[in-house]
Amino acid sequence: MGVNTTGLLNTQTEVYASYKNDAVTKNETAAKKDSTAKTEEKNESGVVYDKSDSSKDNKKATYSINKMSAEDRAALVQQMKADTQSRQQQLISIVQKMMTGQAATASVANGTNSDDIWKFLAKGDFTVDAATKAQAQKDISEDGYYGIKQTSERLFDFASALAGDDVEKMKKMQTAMQKGFKQATGAWGKDLPDICQKTLDAANQKFEDYYKSKESTTKTEG
C-alpha cells in the first residue's frame, strides 16, 4: 500500500469528519429521523452511491444530488460514510499485516491510535508484496478509486448531500473541506503527497463550477 493511497484515504476521512462537525450538518440530523425508517425503501428505489461508471454525465449526476430530498440525501450520506469506513478498515488490516515483525508501538499495532497509523505510513519505512503494490498503483491511477477524479467527486458529492441546493451552505462545506485537508496534514505528520493537493484543487474547482452554474441560473430566471 503506497503512501499516496493512504494519504488520500486519511485526507478523505478527515474531510468527512470536518463536514460532520460543521454546523450546517444539522440538516442531516433533522432528515435522519424520517430517513431511518425509509432507508430500506430508498435503497430499493435506487438511492445508491456509485461513481464507478465514468461514462455517465458527471455534471448532471453531481448536481442532481443537490436537488434530492432531505431524506434521500441523508440516506446517501450514510451510504458514503459506510463505504469510507469499510475502506479504512481494509487499510488498517493491511497496515497491521505490514507491521508484523517491524518495530512499532503496541497502540499502532493494535490499531488503537489512527494518528500513529498515518504517521507510520507517511514514513514509508515498510515493505509490501507485489500484489498490494499493484493494487495501490491501480487505486491512485487516473480512473482509480483514490485517483484525483473519483476522490474529488466523492468530496464534492458528500458536501452536496449534506448542504442540498444551497449556495451559502455549500460555501460552508467548502471551508470545512479545506479545514479537513489541514487536519489530515497534521495527522500525516508532514506535507501530504502531491496527489492530495491536486485532489483538493480539483474539488475546489467543482465547488466553483457549482457556484457559476447557480449564477447562470439566476441570470436566466431574471
MIKOLNU-635301 format. One record per residue: residue in one letter; x, y, z of N, C-alpha, C, O in turn. Coordinates in pm, whole numbers, plus 50000, padded with zeros to 5 digits. Example, Ala and Ser with C-alpha at 12.3 -4.5 7.8 and 13.67 -1.06 7.14 Angstrom:
% MIKOLNU-635301
  res  n_east  n_north   n_up  ca_east  ca_north  ca_up  c_east  c_north   c_up  o_east  o_north   o_up
    a   51319    49431  50780    51230     49550  50780   51320    49670  50780   51424    49668  50846
    s   51285    49775  50708    51367     49894  50714   51290    50003  50787   51341    50114  50804
***
This chain:
% MIKOLNU-635301
  res  n_east  n_north   n_up  ca_east  ca_north  ca_up  c_east  c_north   c_up  o_east  o_north   o_up
    m   50087    49881  50000    50000     50000  50000   50089    50123  50000   50166    50143  50094
    g   50081    50207  49895    50169     50321  49884   50123    50437  49968   50007    50444  50010
    v   50216    50532  49994    50182     50647  50076   50081    50737  50007   50004    50806  50074
    n   50079    50738  49874    49980     50819  49804   49838    50772  49834   49749    50852  49861
    t   49819    50639  49830    49687     50583  49857   49644    50610  50000   49532    50655  50024
    t   49733    50584  50094    49698     50603  50235   49681    50750  50268   49597    50786  50351
    g   49760    50836  50204    49745     50979  50226   49609    51028  50182   49547    51112  50248
    l   49562    50976  50069    49431     51016  50019   49318    50965  50108   49220    51036  50131
    l   49331    50843  50158    49227     50790  50247   49224    50871  50376   49116    50904  50426
    n   49341    50902  50430    49348     50983  50551   49282    51119  50527   49205    51167  50609
    t   49313    51180  50412    49256     51310  50379   49105    51303  50367   49034    51387  50423
    q   49056    51203  50295    48911     51189  50277   48842    51169  50411   48736    51226  50436
    t   48903    51088  50498    48844     51063  50630   48836    51191  50712   48734    51219  50775
    e   48945    51270  50710    48947     51395  50786   48848    51496  50729   48782    51568  50805
    v   48836    51502  50598    48741     51596  50537   48598    51558  50573   48518    51645  50606
    y   48566    51429  50566    48432     51385  50604   48402    51423  50748   48292    51467  50781
    a   48502    51407  50836    48484     51441  50977   48461    51591  50992   48379    51635  51073
    s   48535    51669  50913    48519     51814  50919   48381    51856  50871   48319    51945  50929
    y   48334    51792  50764    48197     51817  50718   48098    51789  50831   48008    51869  50858
    k   48118    51674  50897    48025     51628  51000   48021    51726  51116   47915    51746  51176
    n   48135    51786  51149    48142     51875  51265   48090    52015  51235   48067    52093  51327
    d   48071    52046  51106    48025     52179  51071   47878    52196  51109   47800    52102  51100
    a   47842    52315  51152    47705     52341  51199   47600    52316  51093   47486    52286  51126
    v   47636    52328  50966    47536     52313  50861   47482    52171  50853   47377    52148  50793
    t   47553    52075  50914    47509     51936  50907   47387    51911  50995   47339    51798  51004
    k   47337    52013  51060    47214     51994  51138   47099    51951  51047   47003    51889  51094
    n   47108    51983  50918    47005     51939  50825   47003    51788  50814   46897    51727  50799
    e   47122    51727  50822    47129     51581  50815   47060    51520  50935   46988    51421  50922
    t   47081    51580  51052    47020     51528  51174   46868    51537  51166   46797    51445  51205
    a   46819    51649  51115    46675     51668  51104   46613    51568  51008   46503    51517  51030
    a   46686    51540  50900    46632     51449  50799   46646    51303  50840   46572    51218  50791
    k   46740    51275  50929    46772     51137  50964   46654    51065  51028   46637    50945  51008
    k   46571    51137  51106    46457     51074  51172   46364    51010  51069   46317    50897  51087
    d   46339    51085  50962    46250     51031  50859   46319    50926  50774   46257    50829  50731
    s   46449    50946  50749    46520     50857  50658   46547    50721  50719   46556    50622  50646
    t   46560    50713  50851    46590     50586  50916   46486    50481  50883   46519    50367  50848
    a   46359    50519  50895    46251     50425  50868   46236    50395  50720   46176    50294  50682
    k   46293    50484  50636    46273     50470  50492   46396    50419  50419   46392    50401  50297
    t   46507    50395  50491    46633     50360  50427   46620    50241  50335   46668    50243  50221
    e   46556    50134  50385    46542     50014  50303   46461    50045  50178   46494    50000  50068
    e   46354    50121  50196    46270     50155  50082   46347    50240  49982   46334    50221  49861
    k   46427    50334  50031    46503     50421  49943   46607    50342  49866   46627    50365  49747
    n   46673    50249  49934    46774     50168  49866   46711    50091  49751   46770    50078  49644
    e   46590    50039  49775    46523     49963  49671   46483    50052  49555   46472    50004  49441
    s   46461    50180  49581    46417     50270  49475   46534    50332  49401   46513    50412  49309
    g   46657    50297  49439    46772     50340  49361   46855    50450  49421   46936    50509  49349
    v   46840    50482  49547    46925     50583  49609   47056    50516  49647   47077    50479  49762
    v   47142    50501  49550    47267     50429  49569   47382    50514  49517   47373    50571  49408
    y   47488    50522  49594    47605     50599  49552   47701    50508  49479   47754    50414  49538
    d   47725    50535  49351    47817     50454  49272   47884    50542  49169   47821    50583  49071
    k   48011    50571  49191    48085     50657  49099   48175    50577  49007   48266    50633  48946
    s   48152    50448  48995    48243     50364  48918   48224    50379  48768   48314    50346  48691
    d   48107    50428  48724    48079     50441  48581   48120    50579  48533   48043    50675  48543
    s   48241    50589  48479    48293     50718  48437   48231    50766  48307   48255    50879  48265
    s   48149    50682  48242    48087     50720  48116   47964    50807  48137   47910    50862  48041
    k   47918    50820  48261    47799     50898  48291   47829    51047  48277   47944    51089  48282
    d   47722    51126  48259    47736     51271  48256   47760    51317  48399   47666    51332  48476
    n   47888    51341  48433    47924     51367  48572   47859    51494  48626   47816    51498  48742
    k   47853    51599  48543    47796     51724  48592   47649    51707  48625   47602    51755  48729
    k   47576    51640  48538    47433     51618  48562   47414    51532  48687   47328    51563  48769
    a   47493    51426  48701    47480     51337  48816   47514    51409  48945   47447    51392  49046
    t   47619    51490  48941    47664     51560  49061   47560    51660  49109   47523    51659  49227
    y   47513    51747  49021    47419     51849  49064   47283    51792  49099   47205    51857  49169
    s   47252    51673  49051    47124     51612  49087   47122    51576  49235   47014    51569  49294
    i   47238    51554  49295    47246     51524  49438   47195    51644  49518   47121    51628  49615
    n   47236    51765  49477    47192     51885  49548   47040    51897  49550   46983    51953  49644
    k   46975    51844  49447    46831     51861  49433   46750    51745  49492   46628    51744  49483
    m   46819    51647  49551    46749     51536  49616   46671    51587  49736   46699    51694  49789
    s   46574    51510  49779    46501     51544  49901   46596    51527  50020   46698    51459  50010
    a   46561    51589  50132    46645     51579  50252   46660    51434  50296   46768    51393  50340
    e   46553    51356  50283    46557     51216  50324   46653    51136  50235   46731    51055  50284
    d   46645    51159  50103    46733     51088  50011   46879    51125  50034   46967    51040  50029
    r   46903    51254  50059    47041     51297  50082   47097    51238  50211   47214    51201  50216
    a   47013    51230  50316    47058     51170  50441   47094    51023  50421   47193    50975  50477
    a   47013    50952  50342    47041     50811  50314   47170    50797  50235   47248    50705  50258
    l   47194    50890  50142    47315     50887  50061   47438    50911  50146   47542    50846  50128
    v   47428    51005  50240    47539     51033  50332   47577    50908  50409   47695    50877  50423
    q   47477    50835  50458    47504     50714  50535   47574    50609  50449   47663    50539  50497
    q   47534    50597  50323    47598     50501  50233   47743    50538  50207   47830    50451  50207
    m   47769    50666  50185    47906     50711  50157   47995    50693  50280   48111    50655  50267
    k   47939    50721  50398    48016     50703  50521   48049    50556  50543   48160    50522  50584
    a   47953    50469  50515    47975     50325  50532   48084    50276  50437   48167    50193  50475
    d   48083    50327  50315    48185     50289  50217   48323    50332  50264   48419    50255  50254
    t   48333    50455  50314    48461     50506  50363   48512    50426  50482   48630    50393  50490
    q   48422    50394  50575    48461     50317  50693   48510    50179  50654   48605    50127  50713
    s   48446    50119  50554    48487     49987  50506   48626    49994  50446   48710    49907  50472
    r   48651    50097  50365    48783     50114  50303   48891    50137  50408   49002    50085  50398
    q   48857    50216  50510    48954     50246  50615   48988    50120  50694   49104    50098  50729
    q   48888    50037  50721    48913     49915  50795   49002    49821  50715   49087    49752  50771
    q   48982    49817  50584    49068     49736  50498   49212    49783  50507   49304    49702  50513
    l   49230    49915  50507    49365     49971  50516   49430    49936  50649   49546    49895  50652
    i   49355    49951  50758    49409     49919  50890   49453    49774  50896   49557    49742  50954
    s   49375    49686  50837    49409     49544  50834   49540    49522  50759   49625    49443  50802
    i   49557    49592  50647    49681     49580  50570   49799    49633  50650   49907    49573  50651
    v   49778    49746  50717    49885     49806  50798   49930    49709  50907   50050    49691  50930
    q   49834    49648  50973    49868     49554  51081   49952    49438  51028   50044    49392  51095
    k   49920    49392  50908    49998     49283  50848   50138    49330  50813   50235    49257  50832
    m   50149    49453  50761    50280     49506  50723   50370    49523  50844   50492    49508  50834
    m   50310    49555  50957    50389     49586  51076   50431    49462  51153   50505    49473  51250
    t   50387    49346  51112    50426     49223  51178   50578    49207  51168   50633    49202  51058
    g   50643    49198  51282    50788     49180  51283   50865    49310  51272   50988    49308  51276
    q   50796    49422  51258    50863     49551  51250   50846    49626  51381   50750    49604  51456
    a   50941    49715  51409    50935     49790  51534   50821    49890  51528   50817    49976  51439
    a   50731    49880  51622    50619     49974  51628   50558    49966  51767   50575    49866  51837
    t   50490    50069  51805    50429     50070  51937   50308    49980  51940   50250    49949  51836
    a   50269    49936  52059    50155     49846  52072   50026    49914  52027   49938    49850  51970
    s   50017    50043  52053    49895     50114  52015   49876    50115  51865   49764    50102  51815
    v   49986    50129  51792    49978     50127  51647   49946    49987  51599   49860    49968  51513
    a   50015    49889  51654    49997     49751  51612   49853    49705  51633   49800    49625  51556
    n   49791    49756  51739    49653     49717  51769   49550    49806  51700   49430    49785  51712
    g   49600    49906  51627    49509     49993  51555   49427    50083  51645   49318    50125  51607
    t   49478    50113  51765    49400     50193  51859   49427    50342  51844   49355    50424  51901
    n   49529    50379  51769    49561     50519  51750   49578    50546  51602   49682    50517  51544
    s   49474    50602  51540    49477     50621  51395   49585    50719  51353   49643    50704  51245
    d   49614    50821  51437    49720     50916  51403   49854    50845  51390   49932    50875  51299
    d   49881    50751  51481    50006     50676  51475   50014    50592  51347   50120    50578  51288
    i   49901    50538  51306    49899     50458  51183   49934    50545  51064   50015    50505  50980
    w   49873    50664  51056    49902     50752  50942   50049    50793  50942   50112    50796  50836
    k   50104    50825  51059    50243     50868  51066   50338    50754  51030   50441    50775  50967
    f   50300    50633  51071    50380     50515  51035   50385    50501  50883   50491    50477  50826
    l   50270    50517  50820    50263     50503  50675   50337    50617  50605   50401    50596  50502
    a   50329    50737  50662    50394     50853  50600   50545    50836  50593   50609    50885  50500
    k   50602    50767  50692    50747     50745  50693   50792    50658  50577   50904    50670  50528
    g   50704    50570  50533    50737     50482  50421   50837    50375  50456   50893    50310  50368
    d   50862    50355  50585    50962     50257  50629   50897    50119  50645   50891    50064  50755
    f   50850    50066  50534    50787     49934  50537   50793    49875  50397   50821    49946  50299
    t   50766    49748  50388    50766     49682  50258   50628    49620  50233   50557    49585  50327
    v   50593    49607  50107    50465     49546  50071   50490    49443  49962   50589    49450  49889
    d   50399    49348  49953    50415     49247  49849   50374    49306  49714   50312    49412  49707
    a   50408    49235  49607    50383     49284  49472   50235    49309  49445   50199    49405  49378
    a   50150    49220  49497    50006     49233  49473   49950    49359  49538   49869    49429  49478
    t   49995    49388  49661    49948     49507  49732   49995    49633  49660   49920    49729  49646
    k   50121    49632  49615    50175     49747  49543   50098    49771  49414   50066    49885  49380
    a   50068    49663  49342    49995     49675  49216   49855    49732  49239   49807    49813  49161
    q   49790    49688  49348    49656     49737  49379   49661    49885  49414   49573    49961  49374
    a   49763    49925  49490    49777     50066  49527   49798    50152  49404   49740    50260  49392
    q   49880    50104  49311    49903     50179  49188   49775    50192  49107   49749    50297  49047
    k   49695    50087  49107    49567     50090  49036   49471    50188  49104   49400    50262  49036
    d   49471    50188  49238    49379     50273  49313   49403    50421  49289   49308    50500  49288
    i   49530    50461  49269    49560     50603  49251   49576    50642  49104   49615    50754  49074
    s   49545    50549  49014    49553     50580  48872   49445    50682  48836   49362    50716  48920
    e   49447    50729  48714    49353     50833  48672   49207    50796  48698   49128    50881  48739
    d   49173    50671  48675    49035     50627  48695   49018    50542  48820   48913    50479  48839
    g   49119    50539  48907    49114     50457  49027   49028    50516  49136   48993    50634  49133
    y   48992    50432  49234    48907     50477  49344   48970    50595  49418   48899    50688  49458
    y   49102    50594  49437    49171     50702  49505   49238    50798  49408   49320    50881  49450
    g   49205    50788  49280    49257     50883  49183   49199    51021  49209   49100    51035  49282
    i   49260    51123  49150    49216     51260  49172   49069    51279  49134   48994    51344  49206
    k   49030    51222  49021    48894     51241  48970   48789    51185  49066   48699    51258  49107
    q   48801    51057  49101    48698     50996  49185   48698    51052  49327   48592    51071  49386
    t   48817    51078  49382    48823     51129  49519   48763    51269  49529   48687    51298  49621
    s   48797    51356  49434    48741     51491  49436   48590    51487  49415   48517    51568  49473
    e   48542    51393  49334    48397     51378  49314   48328    51336  49444   48221    51387  49477
    r   48390    51242  49516    48329     51197  49642   48322    51311  49743   48222    51326  49813
    l   48428    51390  49751    48429     51501  49846   48319    51602  49813   48249    51650  49902
    f   48306    51633  49685    48203     51729  49644   48064    51671  49662   47972    51740  49707
    d   48047    51545  49626    47915     51482  49638   47871    51471  49784   47754    51488  49815
    f   47967    51443  49873    47935     51435  50015   47886    51571  50064   47789    51580  50139
    a   47956    51677  50022    47914     51812  50059   47776    51843  50004   47693    51902  50073
    s   47750    51803  49881    47620     51827  49818   47509    51755  49892   47400    51809  49910
    a   47538    51633  49936    47438     51554  50007   47404    51617  50141   47291    51603  50190
    l   47500    51685  50201    47476     51749  50331   47410    51886  50316   47322    51922  50394
    a   47453    51962  50216    47408     52101  50204   47285    52119  50118   47213    52218  50134
    g   47258    52026  50028    47146     52046  49937   47179    52155  49836   47295    52189  49816
    d   47076    52209  49772    47097     52309  49667   47097    52449  49727   47014    52534  49691
    d   47191    52472  49819    47200     52599  49893   47344    52649  49883   47435    52590  49941
    v   47364    52758  49810    47498     52810  49784   47572    52843  49912   47690    52808  49927
    e   47506    52910  50005    47574     52950  50129   47618    52829  50210   47728    52829  50266
    k   47535    52727  50215    47572     52605  50287   47685    52532  50214   47772    52472  50277
    m   47682    52537  50081    47790     52475  50005   47922    52546  50031   48028    52482  50035
    k   47918    52677  50048    48040     52752  50080   48094    52710  50216   48216    52701  50235
    k   48003    52685  50310    48047     52637  50442   48109    52498  50429   48207    52467  50497
    m   48052    52416  50343    48107     52283  50320   48246    52291  50257   48334    52212  50291
    q   48264    52386  50166    48395     52402  50103   48499    52444  50207   48612    52395  50205
    t   48460    52533  50296    48551     52574  50404   48583    52455  50494   48698    52438  50536
    a   48483    52374  50523    48504     52255  50606   48598    52157  50536   48681    52094  50601
    m   48584    52144  50404    48671     52055  50328   48816    52101  50339   48906    52020  50362
    q   48838    52229  50323    48974     52283  50331   49031    52264  50472   49151    52237  50488
    k   48946    52278  50572    48988     52253  50710   49027    52107  50727   49125    52076  50796
    g   48950    52018  50666    48980     51875  50674   49115    51841  50615   49187    51757  50669
    f   49151    51907  50505    49283     51883  50445   49394    51926  50541   49496    51859  50552
    k   49374    52038  50609    49474     52084  50705   49487    51985  50821   49598    51957  50867
    q   49374    51932  50866    49377     51834  50975   49446    51706  50929   49517    51642  51006
    a   49424    51669  50805    49488     51549  50750   49638    51567  50745   49713    51473  50771
    t   49683    51687  50712    49827     51714  50708   49886    51699  50847   49996    51645  50863
    g   49814    51746  50949    49862     51732  51086   49872    51588  51128   49970    51548  51192
    a   49771    51508  51093    49773     51366  51129   49880    51292  51052   49939    51196  51102
    w   49906    51336  50930    50007     51272  50844   50148    51299  50898   50237    51216  50882
    g   50166    51415  50961    50295     51446  51021   50391    51522  50932   50499    51561  50976
    k   50355    51543  50808    50436     51620  50713   50346    51654  50595   50227    51623  50595
    d   50404    51719  50493    50323     51755  50378   50261    51630  50315   50327    51527  50300
    l   50135    51641  50279    50067     51529  50214   50126    51506  50075   50185    51596  50016
    p   50111    51384  50022    50158     51356  49886   50099    51456  49787   49989    51507  49809
    d   50171    51483  49680    50128     51581  49581   49989    51551  49525   49914    51644  49494
    i   49955    51425  49514    49824     51387  49461   49711    51440  49549   49601    51467  49500
    c   49737    51456  49678    49635     51509  49770   49607    51656  49740   49492    51699  49739
    q   49714    51734  49717    49695     51876  49684   49621    51891  49553   49536    51979  49538
    k   49654    51805  49457    49585     51811  49328   49438    51772  49344   49351    51824  49273
    t   49411    51682  49437    49272     51644  49464   49196    51760  49526   49080    51784  49490
    l   49260    51832  49618    49197     51949  49679   49167    52053  49572   49059    52112  49570
    d   49263    52076  49482    49242     52174  49375   49124    52133  49287   49041    52216  49250
    a   49116    52004  49255    49007     51955  49170   48872    51969  49240   48773    52004  49177
    a   48870    51940  49371    48745     51952  49447   48702    52098  49457   48584    52130  49442
    n   48799    52188  49482    48767     52330  49488   48708    52378  49356   48616    52460  49354
    q   48762    52327  49245    48711     52366  49114   48567    52323  49096   48487    52393  49033
    k   48532    52206  49151    48394     52159  49142   48299    52252  49216   48188    52279  49171
    f   48345    52302  49332    48263     52398  49405   48246    52526  49323   48136    52579  49313
    e   48356    52575  49264    48349     52698  49186   48258    52681  49065   48182    52771  49031
    d   48265    52565  49001    48177     52537  48886   48030    52536  48930   47942    52583  48857
    y   48007    52483  49049    47870     52480  49101   47818    52622  49124   47705    52654  49086
    y   47902    52708  49185    47860     52845  49210   47829    52917  49078   47732    52992  49069
    k   47912    52893  48977    47890     52956  48847   47760    52908  48784   47688    52985  48721
    s   47730    52779  48802    47607     52725  48746   47485    52789  48811   47383    52810  48746
    k   47497    52821  48940    47386     52885  49012   47371    53030  48967   47259    53081  48956
    e   47484    53096  48941    47479     53235  48893   47413    53240  48756   47332    53330  48729
    s   47447    53145  48671    47389     53140  48537   47239    53118  48544   47162    53178  48468
    t   47198    53030  48635    47055     53001  48652   46979    53124  48699   46869    53153  48652
    t   47041    53198  48792    46979     53319  48846   46961    53425  48737   46857    53490  48729
    k   47065    53442  48653    47059     53541  48545   46952    53503  48443   46881    53589  48391
    t   46942    53373  48416    46843     53325  48319   46702    53349  48370   46613    53391  48295
    e   46682    53322  48499    46549     53340  48558   46512    53487  48568   46396    53525  48559
    g   46620    53572  48587    46594     53714  48599   46557    53776  48465   46532    53897  48458
***
